[in-house]
Every structure is written in structure tokens, then in C-alpha cells.
Amino acid sequence: LGDDGLTGVVLSQEHNGSSKLTLDGVFIEIGADPRVDLPNQLGLDLNDVNEVIVDKAGATNIEGVFAAGDLTDASGDLKQTITASAQGAIAATSAYAYASEHPNSCEIQAMGYSLVEAD
């Protein structure tokens, strides 16, 4: 509701006798349950609430695999876009550093090979 900014919302059910609720702002939560199909397929370690366990750099228990955001245990209960964005920047920087130190890692992983020996 509101012409020049948010003044309220219309609820699907009445609250205190009215379906209109006067507000100054709204926070929208897209989802609270992490999607763990891919982490399970990759064999990533999860905690008891199905969050991917990461270190401060965003590294998981699988070498070369990094994670960030609401899917991880990195921010505890602070599940906000700004927090996830910061974690994404950290994990991306860590992944870049890893790929720089292991120049063939991305190509080898994508092709389904594991490195047995290097000259």
C-alpha cells in the first residue's frame, strides 16, 4: 500500500480485526531451508541444520570446493543479503587463489579426471 512509498500491506488473514497492516518497511525472506541436493552429491560436510560447513575462507571439506551465503554455517543466524554477498566475495577470492595455485584443477575436475602424478 502507498503511492509515494510503503505505508502498509494487505494480509491474507485479518490481524487484530483488519486485513490491512500499517508499516514503515518490509523485510522479505525468500527461504529459510538450505537446498542441499548439490552439497550432498558432492559429499560436503553438513551440520545438524543442513548448512555446509566452511572455514573463514569459504573452503569446504572437499579440496578446491568453496561455498558462501545462507547455505553455509559462516554467519550463524545472520542470514542477510549483505552477509551472503561478503561471504561470496571471500569465497570467490579463495577459489581464485586456489585455481591460481593449481592451474589445471578446473580443467581436470571438469573432465572427470583425478591427478595421479605431475612432472
C-alpha distances in whole Angstrom, upper triangle without the diagonal:
4,7,9,8,6,6,5,5,7,11,14,16,16,16,18,18,14,12,9,9,9,9,11,11,11,15,15,19,20,24,26,29,31,33,36,38,39,40,42,44,45,46,44,44,41,41,40,36,37,36,39,41,41,43,42,42,40,44,44,47,48,50,48,44,41,38,35,31,30,33,35,36,36,33,33,30,28,27,25,24,26,29,29,30,32,34,34,36,38,39,39,42,44,44,45,48,49,49,51,53,54,54,55,52,49,52,54,51,49,53,53,56,57,59,63,65,64,67
4,6,5,5,5,7,9,11,15,18,20,19,19,21,21,17,15,12,12,10,10,10,11,13,16,17,21,23,26,28,32,34,35,39,40,41,42,45,46,47,48,46,46,43,43,42,39,39,38,40,43,43,44,43,43,41,45,45,49,50,51,49,46,43,39,36,33,31,35,37,38,37,34,35,32,30,28,26,25,27,30,30,30,33,35,35,36,39,40,40,42,44,45,45,48,49,50,51,54,55,54,55,53,50,53,55,52,51,54,55,58,59,61,64,66,65,68
4,6,8,8,11,12,14,18,21,23,23,23,24,24,20,19,15,16,14,14,13,14,16,19,20,24,25,28,31,34,36,37,41,42,43,44,46,48,48,50,48,48,45,45,45,41,42,40,42,45,44,46,44,44,43,46,47,50,51,52,50,47,44,41,37,34,33,36,39,40,39,36,37,34,32,30,27,27,28,31,32,31,34,36,36,37,40,41,40,43,45,45,46,49,50,50,52,54,55,55,56,54,51,53,56,53,51,55,56,58,59,61,65,67,66,68
4,7,9,12,14,17,20,23,25,25,24,26,26,23,21,17,17,14,14,12,13,15,18,20,23,25,29,31,34,36,37,41,42,43,44,46,48,48,50,47,48,45,45,45,41,41,40,42,44,43,44,42,43,41,45,46,49,50,51,49,46,43,39,36,33,32,36,38,39,38,35,36,33,31,29,26,25,26,29,30,29,32,34,34,35,38,39,39,41,43,44,44,47,48,49,50,53,53,53,54,53,50,52,55,52,51,54,55,58,59,60,64,65,64,67
4,6,9,12,15,18,21,23,23,22,24,24,21,19,16,15,12,10,9,9,11,14,16,20,22,25,27,31,32,34,37,39,40,40,43,45,45,46,44,44,41,41,41,37,38,36,38,40,40,41,39,40,38,42,43,46,47,48,46,43,40,36,33,30,29,32,34,35,34,31,32,30,27,26,23,22,23,26,27,26,29,31,31,32,35,36,36,38,40,41,42,44,46,46,47,50,51,51,52,50,47,50,52,50,48,52,53,55,56,58,61,63,62,64
4,6,8,12,14,18,20,19,18,20,21,18,16,12,11,9,7,6,7,8,12,14,17,19,23,25,28,30,32,35,37,38,39,41,43,43,44,42,42,39,39,38,35,35,34,36,38,38,40,38,39,37,40,41,44,45,47,45,42,38,35,32,28,27,30,32,33,33,30,30,27,25,23,21,21,22,25,26,26,28,30,30,32,34,35,36,38,40,40,41,44,45,46,47,50,50,51,52,49,47,49,52,49,48,51,52,54,55,57,60,62,61,64
4,7,10,13,17,18,17,16,18,18,15,14,10,9,6,5,6,8,10,14,16,19,22,24,26,30,32,34,37,40,40,41,43,45,46,47,44,44,41,40,40,36,37,36,38,40,40,42,40,41,40,43,44,47,48,49,48,44,41,38,34,31,29,33,35,35,35,32,32,29,27,25,23,23,25,27,28,29,31,33,33,35,37,38,39,41,43,44,45,47,48,49,51,53,54,54,55,53,50,53,55,52,51,54,55,57,58,60,63,65,64,67
4,7,10,13,14,14,13,15,15,12,10,7,5,4,4,7,8,9,12,14,17,19,22,24,27,30,32,35,37,39,39,41,43,44,45,42,42,39,38,37,34,35,34,37,39,39,41,40,41,39,42,42,45,47,48,47,43,40,37,33,30,28,31,33,34,34,31,31,27,25,24,22,23,25,27,28,29,31,33,33,35,37,38,39,41,43,43,44,47,48,49,50,53,53,54,54,52,49,52,54,51,50,53,53,56,57,59,62,64,64,66
4,6,10,11,11,11,14,14,11,8,6,5,7,7,10,10,9,12,12,15,17,20,22,25,28,29,33,35,36,37,39,41,42,43,41,41,37,37,36,32,33,32,35,38,38,40,39,40,38,41,41,44,45,47,45,42,39,36,32,29,27,30,32,33,33,30,30,26,25,24,22,23,25,27,27,28,31,32,32,35,37,37,38,41,42,42,44,46,47,48,50,52,52,53,53,51,48,51,52,49,48,51,51,54,55,57,61,63,62,65
4,7,9,9,10,13,12,9,6,5,6,9,10,14,13,12,15,15,17,19,21,23,26,29,30,34,35,37,38,39,41,43,44,42,42,39,38,37,33,34,34,37,39,40,42,42,43,40,43,43,46,47,49,47,44,41,37,35,31,29,31,34,35,35,32,32,28,28,26,25,25,28,30,30,31,34,35,35,37,39,40,40,43,44,44,46,49,49,50,52,54,54,55,55,52,50,52,54,50,49,52,52,55,56,59,62,64,64,67
4,5,7,8,11,11,8,5,6,7,11,12,15,15,13,15,14,16,17,19,21,24,27,28,32,33,35,36,37,39,41,42,40,40,36,35,34,30,31,32,35,37,39,41,41,42,39,42,41,44,45,47,46,42,40,36,34,30,27,30,32,33,34,31,30,27,26,25,24,25,28,29,29,31,33,34,34,37,39,39,40,43,44,44,46,48,49,49,52,54,54,54,54,51,49,51,53,49,48,51,51,54,55,57,61,63,63,66
4,7,9,13,12,10,7,9,11,14,16,19,18,16,17,16,17,18,19,21,23,26,27,31,32,35,36,37,39,40,41,40,39,36,35,34,30,31,32,35,38,39,42,42,43,40,42,42,44,45,48,46,43,40,37,34,31,28,30,33,33,35,32,31,28,28,26,26,26,30,31,30,32,35,35,35,38,40,40,41,44,45,45,47,49,49,50,52,54,54,55,54,52,49,51,52,49,48,51,50,53,54,57,60,63,63,66
4,7,10,9,8,6,9,11,14,16,20,19,17,19,18,19,20,21,22,24,28,29,33,34,37,37,38,40,42,43,41,41,37,36,34,31,32,33,36,39,41,43,43,44,42,44,43,45,47,49,48,45,42,39,36,33,30,31,34,35,36,33,32,28,29,27,27,29,31,32,32,34,37,37,38,41,42,42,43,46,47,47,49,51,51,52,55,57,56,57,57,54,51,54,55,51,50,53,53,56,57,59,62,65,65,69
4,6,6,5,4,8,9,13,15,19,19,18,20,19,21,23,24,25,27,30,32,35,37,40,40,41,43,45,46,44,43,39,38,36,33,34,35,39,41,43,45,45,46,44,46,45,48,49,52,51,47,45,41,38,35,32,34,36,36,38,35,33,30,30,29,29,30,33,34,34,36,38,39,40,42,44,44,45,48,49,49,51,53,54,54,57,59,59,59,60,57,54,57,58,54,53,56,56,59,59,62,65,68,68,71
4,5,5,6,8,8,11,13,17,17,16,18,19,20,22,23,24,26,30,32,35,37,40,40,41,43,45,45,43,42,38,37,35,32,33,34,37,39,41,43,43,45,42,45,44,47,48,51,50,46,44,40,37,33,30,33,35,35,36,33,31,28,28,27,27,29,31,32,33,35,37,37,38,41,42,43,44,47,48,48,50,52,53,54,56,58,58,59,59,56,54,56,58,54,53,57,56,59,59,62,65,67,67,70
4,6,8,10,9,12,14,18,19,19,21,22,23,26,27,27,30,33,35,38,41,43,43,44,47,48,48,46,45,41,39,37,34,36,37,40,42,44,46,45,47,45,48,47,49,51,54,53,49,47,43,40,36,33,36,38,37,38,35,34,30,30,30,29,32,34,35,35,38,39,40,41,44,45,45,47,50,50,51,53,55,56,57,59,61,61,62,62,59,57,60,61,57,57,60,59,62,62,65,68,70,70,74
4,7,9,10,13,16,20,21,21,23,23,25,27,28,29,32,35,37,40,42,45,45,46,48,50,50,48,47,44,42,40,37,39,39,43,45,46,49,48,50,48,50,50,52,54,56,55,52,49,45,42,39,36,38,40,40,41,38,37,33,33,32,32,34,36,37,38,40,42,43,44,46,48,48,49,52,53,53,55,57,58,59,61,63,63,64,64,61,59,62,63,59,58,62,61,64,64,67,70,72,73,76
4,5,7,10,13,17,18,18,21,21,23,25,27,28,31,34,36,39,41,43,44,45,47,49,49,47,47,43,42,40,36,38,38,42,44,45,47,47,48,46,49,48,51,52,55,54,50,47,44,41,37,34,37,39,39,40,37,36,32,32,31,30,32,34,35,36,38,40,41,42,44,46,46,47,50,51,51,53,55,56,57,59,61,61,62,62,59,57,59,61,57,56,60,59,62,63,65,68,71,71,74
4,7,10,13,16,17,16,19,18,21,22,24,25,28,31,33,36,38,40,41,42,44,46,46,45,44,41,40,38,34,36,36,39,42,43,45,45,46,44,46,46,48,50,52,51,47,45,41,38,34,32,34,37,37,38,35,34,30,30,29,28,29,32,33,34,35,38,38,39,41,43,43,45,47,48,49,50,53,53,54,56,58,58,59,59,56,54,56,58,54,53,56,56,59,60,62,65,68,68,71
4,7,10,13,14,14,17,17,20,22,24,26,29,32,33,37,39,41,41,43,45,46,47,45,45,41,40,39,35,36,36,39,42,43,45,44,45,43,46,46,48,50,52,50,47,44,40,37,34,31,34,36,37,37,34,34,30,29,28,27,28,30,32,32,34,36,37,38,40,42,42,43,46,47,48,49,52,52,53,55,57,57,58,59,56,53,56,57,54,53,56,56,59,60,62,65,68,67,70
4,6,10,11,11,14,15,18,21,23,24,27,30,32,35,38,39,40,41,44,45,45,43,42,39,38,36,33,34,34,37,39,40,42,41,42,40,43,43,46,48,50,48,45,42,38,35,31,29,32,34,34,35,31,31,27,26,25,24,25,27,29,30,31,33,35,35,37,39,40,41,43,45,45,47,49,50,51,53,55,55,56,57,54,52,54,56,53,52,55,55,58,58,60,64,66,66,69
4,7,9,11,14,16,19,22,24,25,29,31,34,37,39,41,41,43,45,46,47,44,44,40,39,38,34,36,35,38,40,41,42,41,42,40,44,44,47,48,50,49,45,42,39,35,32,30,33,35,35,35,31,31,27,26,25,24,25,26,28,30,31,33,34,35,37,39,40,41,43,45,45,47,49,50,51,53,55,56,56,57,54,52,55,56,53,52,56,56,59,59,61,64,66,66,69
4,6,7,11,13,16,19,22,23,27,29,31,35,37,38,38,40,43,43,44,41,41,38,36,36,32,34,33,35,37,37,39,37,39,37,40,41,44,45,47,46,42,39,35,32,28,27,30,32,32,31,28,28,24,23,22,20,21,23,25,26,27,29,31,32,33,35,36,37,39,41,42,43,45,47,48,49,51,52,53,54,51,49,52,53,50,50,53,53,56,56,58,61,63,63,65
4,7,11,14,17,20,23,24,27,29,32,35,38,38,38,41,43,43,44,41,41,38,37,36,33,34,33,35,36,36,38,36,37,36,39,40,43,45,46,44,41,38,35,31,27,26,30,31,31,31,27,27,24,22,21,19,20,21,23,25,25,27,29,30,31,33,35,36,37,39,40,42,44,45,46,48,50,51,51,52,50,48,51,52,50,49,52,53,55,55,57,60,62,61,64
4,7,10,13,16,19,20,24,26,28,31,34,35,35,37,39,39,40,38,37,34,33,33,30,31,29,31,33,33,34,33,34,32,36,36,40,41,42,41,38,34,31,27,24,22,26,28,28,27,24,24,21,19,18,16,16,17,20,21,22,24,26,27,28,30,31,32,34,36,37,38,40,41,42,44,46,47,48,49,46,44,47,49,46,45,49,49,51,52,53,57,58,58,60
4,6,10,13,15,17,20,22,25,28,30,31,31,34,36,36,37,34,34,31,30,30,26,27,26,29,30,31,32,31,32,30,33,34,37,38,40,38,35,32,28,25,21,20,23,25,25,25,22,22,19,17,16,14,14,16,18,19,20,22,24,25,26,28,29,30,32,34,35,36,38,40,40,42,44,45,46,46,44,41,44,46,43,42,46,46,48,49,51,54,56,55,58
4,7,10,12,13,17,19,21,24,27,28,28,30,32,33,33,31,31,28,27,27,23,24,22,25,27,27,29,27,28,26,30,30,33,35,36,35,31,28,25,21,18,16,19,21,22,21,18,19,16,14,12,10,11,13,15,16,17,19,20,21,23,25,26,27,29,31,31,33,35,36,37,39,41,41,42,43,40,38,41,43,40,39,43,42,45,45,47,50,52,52,55
4,6,9,11,15,16,18,22,24,25,25,28,30,30,31,29,29,26,25,25,21,22,21,23,25,26,28,27,28,26,29,29,32,33,35,33,30,27,23,20,16,14,17,20,21,21,19,19,16,14,12,10,11,14,15,15,17,19,20,20,23,25,25,26,29,30,30,32,34,35,36,38,40,40,41,41,39,36,39,41,37,37,40,40,43,43,45,49,51,50,53
4,6,7,11,13,15,18,21,22,22,24,26,27,28,25,25,22,22,22,18,18,17,20,22,23,25,25,26,23,26,26,29,30,32,31,27,24,20,18,14,11,14,17,18,18,16,16,13,12,9,9,10,13,14,13,16,18,18,19,22,23,23,24,27,28,28,30,33,33,34,36,38,38,39,39,36,34,37,38,35,34,38,37,40,40,43,46,48,48,51
4,7,10,11,12,16,18,19,20,22,24,25,26,24,24,21,21,21,18,17,16,19,22,22,25,25,25,22,25,24,27,28,30,29,25,23,19,17,13,11,13,16,18,19,17,17,15,14,11,11,11,14,15,13,15,18,18,18,21,23,22,23,26,27,27,29,31,31,32,35,36,36,37,37,34,32,34,36,32,31,35,34,37,38,40,43,46,46,49
4,6,8,9,13,15,17,17,19,21,22,23,21,21,18,18,18,14,14,13,16,19,20,23,24,24,21,23,22,25,26,28,27,24,21,18,16,12,9,11,14,16,17,16,15,13,13,10,11,12,16,15,14,16,19,18,18,21,23,22,23,26,26,26,29,31,31,31,34,36,35,36,36,33,31,34,34,31,30,34,33,36,36,39,42,44,44,48
4,6,9,12,15,17,16,18,21,22,22,19,19,16,15,15,11,11,11,14,17,18,21,22,23,20,22,21,23,25,27,27,23,21,17,15,12,8,9,12,13,15,14,13,10,11,9,11,13,16,15,13,17,19,17,18,22,22,21,23,26,26,26,29,31,30,31,34,35,35,36,36,33,31,34,35,31,31,34,33,36,36,38,41,43,44,47
4,6,9,12,14,14,15,17,19,19,17,16,13,13,12,9,8,9,12,15,17,21,22,23,20,21,19,21,22,25,25,21,19,16,15,12,9,8,11,13,15,15,14,12,14,11,14,15,18,17,15,18,20,18,19,22,23,21,23,26,26,25,28,30,29,30,33,34,34,35,35,31,30,32,33,29,29,32,30,33,33,36,38,41,42,45
4,6,9,11,10,12,14,15,15,13,14,11,11,12,9,7,7,9,12,14,18,19,20,16,18,16,18,19,22,21,17,16,12,12,10,7,5,8,11,13,13,13,13,14,11,14,14,17,16,13,16,18,16,16,20,20,18,20,23,22,22,25,27,26,27,30,31,30,31,31,28,26,29,29,25,25,28,27,29,29,32,35,37,38,42
4,6,8,8,10,12,13,14,13,14,11,13,14,11,8,9,10,14,16,19,21,21,17,18,16,18,18,21,20,17,16,13,13,12,10,7,11,13,16,17,16,16,17,14,16,17,20,18,15,18,20,17,17,21,21,18,20,23,23,21,24,27,25,26,29,30,29,30,29,26,24,26,27,23,23,26,24,27,27,30,33,36,37,40
4,6,5,6,8,10,10,9,11,9,11,12,11,7,8,8,12,14,18,20,20,16,16,14,15,15,18,18,15,14,12,13,13,11,8,10,13,16,17,17,18,19,16,19,19,22,20,17,19,21,18,18,21,21,18,20,23,22,20,24,26,24,24,28,29,27,29,28,24,22,25,25,21,21,24,22,24,25,28,30,33,34,38
4,6,5,6,9,10,10,12,12,14,15,14,10,12,11,15,17,21,23,22,19,18,16,16,16,19,19,15,16,14,16,16,15,11,14,16,19,21,21,21,23,20,22,22,24,23,19,22,24,21,20,23,23,20,21,25,23,21,25,27,24,25,28,29,27,28,27,23,22,23,23,19,19,21,20,23,23,26,29,32,33,37
4,5,5,6,9,9,12,12,15,17,16,12,12,11,14,15,19,21,20,16,16,13,14,13,16,15,12,13,11,14,15,14,11,13,16,18,20,21,22,23,20,22,21,23,22,18,20,22,19,17,21,21,17,18,22,20,18,21,23,21,21,25,25,23,24,23,20,18,20,19,16,16,18,17,19,20,23,26,29,30,33
4,5,5,6,5,8,8,12,14,13,10,9,7,10,12,16,18,17,14,13,10,11,10,14,14,10,11,9,12,13,13,9,10,13,15,18,18,20,21,19,21,21,23,20,17,19,21,17,16,20,19,16,17,20,18,17,20,22,19,20,24,24,22,24,23,19,18,20,20,16,17,19,17,20,20,22,25,28,29,32
4,5,5,6,8,8,12,14,13,10,11,9,12,14,18,21,21,17,16,12,12,12,15,16,13,14,13,16,17,16,12,13,15,18,20,20,22,23,21,24,24,26,24,21,23,24,21,20,23,23,19,21,24,22,20,24,25,22,23,27,27,25,26,25,21,20,22,21,17,18,20,18,20,20,23,25,28,30,34
4,6,8,11,12,16,17,17,13,14,12,15,17,20,23,22,18,17,14,13,12,15,15,13,15,14,17,19,18,15,16,18,21,23,23,25,26,24,26,26,28,26,22,24,26,22,21,24,24,20,21,24,22,20,23,25,22,22,26,26,23,25,23,19,18,20,18,15,15,17,15,17,17,21,23,26,28,32
4,6,9,11,15,17,18,14,14,11,13,14,17,20,19,15,13,10,10,8,11,12,9,11,12,15,17,18,14,14,17,19,22,22,24,25,23,25,25,27,24,21,23,24,20,19,22,21,17,18,21,19,16,20,21,18,18,22,22,20,21,20,16,15,17,16,12,13,16,13,15,15,18,20,23,25,28
4,6,9,13,15,16,13,13,10,11,13,16,20,19,16,13,10,9,8,11,13,11,13,13,16,18,18,14,14,16,18,21,21,24,25,23,26,26,28,25,22,24,25,21,21,23,22,18,20,23,20,18,22,22,19,20,24,23,21,23,22,18,18,20,18,15,17,18,16,17,16,19,21,24,26,29
4,6,10,13,14,10,10,7,8,9,13,16,15,12,10,7,6,7,10,12,9,10,10,13,15,15,12,11,12,14,18,18,20,22,20,23,23,24,21,19,21,21,18,17,20,19,15,18,20,17,16,20,20,18,19,23,22,20,23,22,18,18,21,19,16,18,20,18,19,18,20,22,25,26,30
4,7,10,11,9,8,6,6,9,12,15,16,13,11,7,6,9,12,14,11,12,11,14,15,15,12,10,11,13,16,16,19,20,20,22,23,24,21,19,22,22,18,19,21,19,17,19,21,18,18,22,22,20,22,25,24,23,25,25,21,21,24,23,19,21,24,21,22,21,23,25,27,29,32
4,7,8,5,5,5,6,9,13,16,17,14,13,10,10,12,15,17,14,13,12,13,14,13,10,8,9,12,14,13,16,18,17,20,21,23,20,18,21,21,17,18,21,20,17,20,22,20,20,24,24,22,24,27,27,26,28,28,24,24,27,26,22,24,26,24,25,24,26,28,31,32,36
4,6,5,5,7,6,10,13,16,18,15,15,12,12,15,18,20,17,16,14,15,15,13,11,9,8,11,13,11,13,16,16,19,21,23,19,18,21,21,18,20,23,21,19,22,24,22,22,26,26,24,27,30,29,29,31,31,27,27,30,29,26,27,30,28,29,28,30,32,34,35,39
4,6,8,10,10,14,17,19,21,18,18,16,16,18,22,23,20,19,17,18,17,15,13,12,10,14,15,13,14,17,17,21,23,24,21,20,24,24,21,23,26,24,22,26,28,25,26,29,30,28,30,33,33,32,35,34,31,30,33,32,29,30,33,30,32,31,33,35,37,39,42
4,6,9,10,14,17,19,21,18,19,16,17,19,23,23,20,19,16,16,15,12,10,10,9,13,13,11,11,14,14,17,20,22,19,18,21,22,19,21,24,23,21,24,27,25,25,29,30,28,30,33,33,32,35,35,31,30,33,32,29,30,33,31,32,31,34,36,39,40,43
4,7,9,12,16,18,19,16,16,14,15,16,20,21,17,16,13,14,13,11,8,8,9,13,14,12,13,16,14,18,19,21,19,17,20,21,18,19,22,21,19,22,25,23,22,26,27,26,27,30,30,30,32,31,28,27,30,29,25,26,29,27,29,28,31,33,36,37,40
4,6,9,12,15,16,13,13,11,13,15,18,18,15,13,10,10,10,8,5,5,5,9,10,10,11,13,12,15,16,18,15,13,17,17,14,15,19,18,16,19,21,19,19,23,24,23,24,28,28,27,29,29,26,25,28,27,24,25,28,26,28,27,29,32,34,35,38
4,6,10,13,13,10,10,7,9,11,14,14,11,10,7,9,10,9,6,4,6,9,11,11,14,15,14,16,17,19,16,13,16,17,13,14,17,16,13,16,18,16,16,20,21,19,21,24,24,23,26,26,22,21,24,24,20,22,25,23,25,24,26,28,30,31,35
4,7,10,11,9,8,6,8,11,13,14,11,10,9,10,11,11,9,6,6,7,11,11,14,15,15,18,19,19,16,15,17,17,13,15,17,15,13,16,18,15,16,20,20,18,21,23,23,23,25,26,22,22,25,25,21,23,26,24,25,24,26,28,30,30,34
4,7,7,5,5,5,7,10,11,12,10,8,7,8,10,12,10,7,7,6,10,12,15,15,15,17,18,18,15,13,15,14,11,12,14,12,10,13,14,12,13,16,16,15,18,20,20,20,23,23,20,20,24,23,20,22,25,24,25,23,24,27,28,29,32
4,5,5,5,7,9,12,12,13,11,9,10,10,13,14,13,10,9,7,11,13,16,16,17,19,19,19,15,14,16,14,11,13,14,11,10,13,14,11,13,16,15,14,18,19,19,20,22,24,20,21,25,24,22,24,27,26,26,24,25,27,28,28,31
4,6,7,10,13,15,14,14,13,11,11,10,12,15,14,11,10,7,10,13,16,15,16,17,18,17,13,13,14,12,9,12,12,8,9,12,12,10,13,15,14,14,18,19,19,20,23,25,22,22,26,26,24,26,29,28,28,26,27,29,30,30,32
4,6,9,12,13,12,11,11,8,9,9,12,15,15,12,12,10,13,15,19,18,18,18,18,17,14,13,14,11,8,10,10,6,6,9,8,6,9,11,11,11,14,15,15,17,19,21,18,19,22,23,21,23,26,25,26,24,24,27,27,27,29
4,7,10,11,11,10,9,5,5,6,9,12,11,9,10,8,11,14,17,16,16,17,16,16,13,11,12,11,7,8,10,7,5,8,9,7,9,12,12,12,14,16,17,17,19,21,18,17,21,21,19,21,24,23,24,23,23,26,27,27,30
4,7,8,8,7,6,4,7,9,12,15,13,10,12,10,14,16,19,19,19,20,20,19,17,15,16,15,11,11,13,10,7,10,11,8,8,12,12,10,13,15,15,15,18,18,15,15,19,19,16,19,22,21,21,19,20,23,24,24,27
4,5,7,8,6,6,7,10,13,14,12,9,11,11,15,16,19,20,19,21,21,21,18,16,18,17,13,14,15,13,10,13,14,11,11,15,15,13,15,18,17,17,19,20,16,16,20,19,16,18,21,19,20,18,20,22,24,24,28
4,6,9,8,9,10,14,16,17,15,12,13,14,18,18,22,22,22,24,24,25,22,20,21,21,17,17,19,17,14,16,17,14,14,17,17,14,16,19,18,17,20,20,16,17,20,19,16,19,21,19,19,17,18,20,22,23,27
4,6,6,8,11,14,17,19,16,14,16,16,20,21,24,25,24,26,25,26,23,21,22,22,18,18,19,17,14,16,17,14,12,16,16,12,14,17,16,15,17,17,13,14,17,15,12,15,17,15,15,13,15,17,19,20,24
4,6,8,12,15,19,21,18,16,18,18,21,23,26,26,25,27,26,26,24,21,22,21,18,17,18,16,13,14,15,12,10,13,13,9,11,14,12,11,14,14,10,12,15,13,11,14,17,15,14,12,13,15,17,17,21
4,6,10,14,17,20,17,16,18,17,21,23,26,26,24,25,24,24,22,20,20,19,16,15,16,14,11,11,12,9,7,10,10,7,8,11,11,9,12,12,8,9,12,12,10,12,15,14,14,13,13,16,18,18,21
4,7,11,14,16,14,13,15,15,18,20,23,23,21,22,22,22,20,17,18,17,14,13,15,13,9,10,12,10,8,11,12,9,10,14,14,13,15,14,11,10,14,14,11,13,16,15,16,15,16,19,21,21,24
4,7,11,13,11,10,13,12,15,17,20,19,18,19,18,18,16,13,14,14,10,9,11,10,6,8,10,8,6,10,11,10,11,14,15,14,16,17,14,13,16,17,14,15,19,18,19,18,20,23,24,24,27
4,7,10,8,7,10,9,12,14,17,16,14,16,15,16,13,10,12,12,8,8,10,10,6,9,11,10,9,13,14,13,15,18,18,18,20,20,17,16,19,20,17,18,21,20,22,21,23,26,28,28,31
4,7,7,6,9,7,9,12,14,13,11,12,11,12,9,6,8,9,5,5,9,8,6,9,11,11,11,14,16,16,17,20,21,21,22,23,20,19,22,23,20,21,25,24,26,25,27,30,31,31,34
4,5,6,8,7,8,10,11,10,8,8,8,9,7,4,7,8,6,7,10,10,9,12,14,14,15,17,19,19,21,23,24,25,26,27,24,22,26,26,23,24,27,27,29,28,30,33,35,35,38
4,5,8,8,8,9,9,9,6,8,9,11,9,6,10,11,9,10,14,14,13,15,18,18,18,21,23,22,24,27,28,28,29,30,26,25,28,29,25,26,29,28,31,30,32,35,37,37,40
4,7,9,10,11,11,12,9,12,12,14,12,9,12,14,11,11,15,15,13,15,18,17,17,20,22,21,22,25,26,26,27,27,24,22,26,26,23,23,26,25,27,27,29,32,34,35,38
4,5,8,8,11,11,10,12,13,14,11,9,12,13,9,11,14,13,11,14,17,15,16,19,20,19,21,24,24,24,26,27,23,22,26,26,23,24,27,26,27,26,28,31,33,33,37
4,6,6,9,10,10,13,15,15,12,11,14,14,11,13,16,14,13,17,18,17,18,21,22,21,23,26,26,26,29,29,26,25,29,29,25,27,30,28,30,29,30,33,35,35,38
4,6,9,9,10,12,13,13,9,9,12,11,8,11,13,11,11,14,16,14,16,19,19,19,22,24,24,25,27,28,25,25,28,28,25,27,30,29,30,29,30,33,34,34,37
4,6,5,7,9,11,11,7,8,11,10,9,12,14,13,13,17,18,17,19,22,22,22,25,27,27,28,30,32,28,28,31,32,29,30,33,32,34,33,34,37,38,38,41
4,6,8,11,14,14,10,11,15,14,12,15,18,16,16,20,21,20,22,25,25,25,28,30,30,31,33,34,31,30,34,34,31,32,35,34,35,34,36,38,40,40,43
4,6,9,13,13,11,12,15,15,14,17,19,19,19,22,24,23,25,27,28,28,30,33,33,34,36,37,33,32,36,36,33,34,37,36,38,37,39,41,43,43,46
4,6,9,10,7,9,12,12,12,15,17,17,17,20,22,22,23,26,27,27,29,31,32,33,35,36,33,32,35,36,33,33,37,36,38,37,39,41,43,43,46
4,7,9,7,7,11,12,11,13,16,16,16,19,21,21,22,25,26,26,28,30,31,32,33,34,31,30,33,34,31,31,35,34,36,36,37,40,42,42,45
4,6,5,6,9,10,11,12,14,16,16,18,20,21,22,24,26,27,28,30,32,32,33,35,32,30,33,35,32,32,35,35,37,37,38,42,43,43,46
4,5,5,6,9,10,10,12,14,15,16,18,20,20,22,24,25,26,28,30,31,32,33,30,28,31,33,30,30,33,34,36,36,37,41,42,41,44
4,5,5,6,9,10,11,13,14,15,17,18,20,21,23,24,26,27,29,30,31,33,30,28,32,33,31,31,35,35,37,36,37,41,42,41,44
4,5,5,6,9,10,11,12,14,16,17,18,20,21,22,24,26,27,28,30,31,28,27,31,32,29,30,33,33,35,34,35,39,40,39,42
4,5,5,6,9,10,10,12,14,15,16,18,20,21,22,24,25,26,27,28,26,24,27,29,26,26,30,30,32,31,33,36,37,37,39
4,5,5,6,9,10,10,12,14,15,16,18,20,21,22,24,25,26,28,25,23,27,28,26,26,30,30,32,32,33,36,37,36,39
4,5,5,6,9,10,11,12,14,15,17,18,20,21,23,24,25,27,25,24,27,29,26,27,31,31,32,32,32,36,37,35,38
4,5,5,6,8,10,10,12,14,15,16,18,20,21,22,24,25,22,21,25,26,24,24,28,28,29,28,29,33,34,33,35
4,5,5,6,8,10,10,12,14,15,16,18,20,20,21,23,20,19,22,24,21,22,25,26,27,27,28,31,32,31,34
4,6,5,6,9,10,10,12,14,15,16,18,20,21,23,20,19,23,24,22,23,26,27,28,28,28,32,32,31,33
4,5,5,6,9,10,11,12,14,15,17,18,20,22,19,19,22,24,22,23,26,27,27,26,27,30,31,29,32
4,5,5,6,8,10,10,12,14,15,16,18,19,17,16,19,21,18,19,23,23,24,23,24,27,28,27,29
4,5,5,6,9,10,10,12,14,15,16,17,15,14,17,19,17,18,22,22,23,23,23,27,27,26,28
4,5,5,6,9,10,10,12,14,15,18,16,15,19,20,19,20,23,24,25,24,24,27,27,26,27
4,5,5,6,9,10,11,12,14,16,14,14,18,19,17,19,22,22,22,21,21,24,25,23,25
4,5,5,6,8,10,10,12,13,11,10,14,15,14,15,18,19,19,18,19,22,23,21,24
4,5,5,6,9,10,10,13,11,11,14,16,15,16,19,20,20,20,19,23,23,21,23
4,6,5,6,9,10,13,12,12,16,17,16,18,21,22,21,20,19,22,22,20,22
4,5,5,6,8,11,9,10,13,14,13,15,18,18,18,16,16,19,19,17,19
4,5,5,6,8,6,7,10,11,11,13,15,16,16,15,15,18,18,16,18
4,6,5,9,9,10,12,14,15,16,18,20,19,18,16,20,19,16,18
4,6,9,9,11,13,14,15,17,19,20,18,16,15,17,16,14,15
4,6,5,8,10,10,11,14,15,16,14,13,11,14,13,11,14
4,6,7,8,10,11,13,14,16,14,14,12,15,15,12,14
4,6,5,6,8,10,11,12,11,11,9,13,12,11,13
4,6,5,6,8,10,11,10,9,9,12,13,12,15
4,6,5,6,9,10,10,11,12,15,16,15,18
4,6,5,6,9,9,10,11,15,15,15,17
4,6,5,6,5,7,7,11,13,12,15
4,5,5,6,7,9,13,15,15,18
4,5,8,10,12,16,18,18,21
4,6,9,11,14,16,17,20
4,7,10,13,16,17,20
4,7,9,12,13,17
4,6,9,11,15
4,6,7,11
4,7,11
4,7
4
